Amino acid sequence: MGECALPGLHLAEDLRGDPGTPVYAPADGLVQDASVHTLLGLNILIESNINGETVVFLMGHLRLIDKQVSTDDQVTMGQLLGYLG
């Protein structure tokens, strides 16, 4: 785990891994965005409902987004999203 690059701006856990590491959906949810971002590179934003609470997951700095994943898609926990860059 790493520290947030922008402390105080979000409640998050920044995780790291080796390039090429598969990234899986942490929960069922709706892909709000799957695109290129200026600071995050390829990224996927998923909105999930967990125990009645809305939780947003952001996976950034990806090398590749799986062809089965795009904006407005439903994903299931454990589904392959892409690979770290």
Order of alpha helices (4+ residues) and beta strands (2+ residues): beta-beta-beta-beta-beta-beta
